[in-house]
Amino acid sequence: MGGVERMGSTALRVWRLAIYLAFTIVLMPVQAFGLVFRRPWTASVPCFYHRWCGRILGLRVRRIGRPTQSRPVLFAANHISYLDITVFGSLIAGSFIAKREVKRWLLFGWLARLQRSVFIDRRARSTTQQRDSIAGRLAAKEALILFPEGTSGDGNRVLPFKSALFSVADHAATGPVTVQPVSIAYTRLDGMPIGRRLRPLFAWYGSMSMAPHLWTMLGLGAVEIVVEFHPPTTLADCGSRKALARYCQERVAAGLANAISGRRRPRAEAPRETERRPASTEIADSPAPALG
């Protein structure tokens, strides 16, 4: 990153890490107790937790639009960083669809289980069973958060959405599933625009190691994050999984581009069933690992 990893304050890192760990250790047994005894407030505790974690970490979220209140719902978002979990978790009362490896991560795996994340193994032989598991959650009128890119990107562009991951929106047991595209962008650091050179301070992708990346991020100032909720749609309105993936990818890509450039454009409406377009061949179907 050209030396920018040396930016930030060590004292701020230590303070933030200490407060974050103390706050987390206090709330974890509370949420675990609620899940064991099936208390209704366990659905709202993660939002409270992530909202305060965002304040501790210096995250300043600017929301555009609103999450749909329709249930069941699948939120389809681009994926840039482990910070996405805190940001989306503070705005959406739902659970993440995560790769199975996350379940074994120290601390983050525990937190994912406490938020009732759905862990999936994207090997072909287990696809049907896992789709049924996700469908069961949707049939219970829940909200799930999906990263259709299948991995995290550099924050400058959106990777192709994998239409195979939208198969959960096509399941007879759930009935109609609302799908809402959501874009996230890391735009400003201490009020100054974040360009390509500084965006890797927040984007975690490729072969980056988490520990040194997290340590660098903890010492930085306040970061502005723009989250835009785009018009929701359904599989029936789009006509096919590939068309649904394309619809979501186009809205999310436009939202990311607008946010990092600082410009705003009129929001596109969701397609109606009579306005279906042919499925694009540019949407990939092969699985890939993702953080969340």
N, C-alpha and C positions, 0 to 999 in steps of 0.2 A: 504493500500500500504506500510505498514511497516515503516511509518515515512517519506517516500520520498516526500510526499505531502508538506513538509515544506521546500523543496529545492527552490532555486531561490531568486531573488531580488525584494523587494517591490517597490523600485524606478523604476526598469525596467518595472514592471507591470503597474504602474501608467503612465509612459511615453508612453508605447505602447498603452494602452487603450485610452489615450487622443488623440494621433495622429490618431489612427484607427477611433475613433468616429468623429473627425473633418474632416478627409478625406471622410468618408462615408456620413456625413451630407452635404458636398459640392456637391458630385456627385449624390446623390439620386434625387434631383429635375431636374438635367440635363437629366438623363435617363428617368424620368417620362415625361418630356417635349417631348423627342424624341419619346416615345411610343405613346403618345396622338396624335402627329402629323405625326406618321408613318415615321420617318426619318430612312434612311438605316443604319446610324452609330450606332444605338442602338444594333446591333448584335455584334459590336466590343468593346463597352464600358465595358461590364462585364469582358472580358479578361484583359483589361487595369486595371480595378478596382482590380480584384483578384491578378494580378501580383504584384501590389504595396502593397496590403494588405499582401501578402506573405513576402515581404521584411520587412514590419513593424513588422510582427510577428516572424521574424527570421527563416523563412522556406527556405531551400536550396534544390531546386528540381533538381534531376538528371533524365533526360529523356532517356529512351532506346527505340529505334524505333520511329515511327512517326504516328500520327493519320491519318487515311485514308481520302482522299479528296473526296471519293465517297459519294453521297447523293441520297436518304435519308440514314441515318446511325443510328444505335443504338449501343452506347458504353456500354458494360457490364463489370462492375467493382466490385471488393470487397469493402466493406465498413468498415472502422475502426473508424473514428472520424468525428466530425463536421469540422475539418480542411480539410477533403477530398474535401469539396465544394470549398474551396479556391484554393486547388492544381489543381483539375480537371478544375475548372473555368478559371485558368490562362493558361491552355494548349489547351482547347477545346472551340471553339466558338459554344456553344450549350446551351440547356436548360435541367434542371434536371426533372426526374419523381419522385415526392415527395409524401409522405403520406399527407392526407388532414389536419392533425393536424398542420403541419408546417405552413400552411397559417395563423394560428391564433397566432403564436409566435411573441412576441414583437421584433422588429427590424429585426430578421432573416426572419420572415414571409414577411415583406415588401420587403426585399432584394430578396427573392425568387420570389415574384410577379414581381419585376422589371426585373428579368432575364427570365421572361415568363415561369416559371416552370409549369409543368403539375401536378396538384394535384389530387390524386386518393384516393378513398375509396374502400378498398379491400373486402368489403362485397359482397357476391355472387350476390345480387339482382342488384347491380350497375355495374357489371363487363362489360357487353356488351356496355353500354353507354360510359363508360370510355375508353374502347378499341377503340371505334369509334372516340372519341376525340383525342386520341393519334395518331390514323391512319390518321386523318386529318392533323396533324402536319407533319407526315412523308410524306404524299402525297404532301405537300408543299416543299418537298426536304430539310427538316431541319435535324439537328443533335440533338439527345436526349441521355441523360446519365441515365442509369438504374443501380440500385443496386440489383441484382437478389437474394442475400441472404435474402432480406426482412427485415434485421435488421443489426446493426453494430456488429462486432466481436472484439476479444481481440488483433488482430494484429499478432497473432502467427500462425493462421491457417485460412483457408477459410471455411465458413459454406456452406452447400449444396445449390446449386442454384435451385431456384424454376422454373420449366419449364413452369408453368402457366403464369409467368410474361413475357415469350417470345412470348406470343400469338400475340403481336403487330407486330411481324415480319411476321405474316401469315395473310395478309389482302389484298384482291383483289384490293382495291382502291389505295393502295400505289405502287403497282408494286414490283419488287425485293427490299428488304431492306438489306443493308450490315450490318453485326453484327461484331464488333471488340472487343475482350476481352482486358481488361486493368487491370493490377495489380498495387497496391500501397502498399508500405511498409515503415515504419518509422524505420530507420536503425542506425543513429548516432546522438549523442548529444555532441556538441562541439568537434567533431572529434572522440569521443569514441563510440564503439559499444553499442547499446541499447539492453540489454538482457531482459528476461522475467520480471525481477523485476522492471525495469524502463519503460517498454512499456506502462503500464497503465497511465503514465503521459501524453500520447498522445492518446491512445485508449480510446474511450468513449463508454461504452457498459453496458448492464445489467441494474442494478438499480442505476447507478452513477447519481448524481445530476450535472447538467450542470454548474451552477454558481461557486461552489468551484473548480470544475475540470478546468474550463476556467481560473479562478484566478491563480491557480497553474501553468498552462501552460504558462501564460503570463510572468512569471518571470524567465523562463528558458532561456538557451542560444540558439545557432543556431542548428536547427535540420535538418539532411539530410533525404530527402524523395525520394525514388526510384520509379519512375513510368515507367512501361514497356507497350508499345503498341504491342500486339501480332498480328499474321497474321489474317486478317479479313476473314469472311466466309459468307455464306447465309443459309437460311433455306433449300433451294433446295439442296445445297451441302451436308448438314448434314442428310437430309432425314426426320427428325421429330423434334418437339420441344424438346423432351427429349434428343435426340442426340445433338441438338444445345446447350442445357443447359450443357450437359456433356462436349462437346468440350470447351466451354467457361470456365467452372469450372476447368477443368484439366490444361488449359494454365495459368489461373490466380493463381491457387494453386502452380504451378511450379514456376511462377514468384515471388510470395511471398516468397516461401521457398528459392529460390536462392538469393534473395535480403537480407534476414535477416541472411543467413549463409555466405554471401560474395562470393559465388561461382557462376560461370556462366556456362550455358550449351547451346548447339546449340538450336536455336529456331525451334520449330516444325512448319511444314507447315500446312496450312488449308486443311481440307479434300476435296477431289474432289467427284463429284456425284457418280463415279464408286467405290469409296472407303468407302461408307457408312457403319457404324457399327450399330448393333442392339441397340435400345434405352436402357439405363441403368435404372433399377428400383430404384437406389439409389438417384435419383434427386427428391426432394420433390415437391409437387404441391400446398400445402396449403399456404395461404397468411400469412404474418407476418408484423408487423410495421417496418418502416425504417425511418431514419432521412431524407435522401435526396431522 
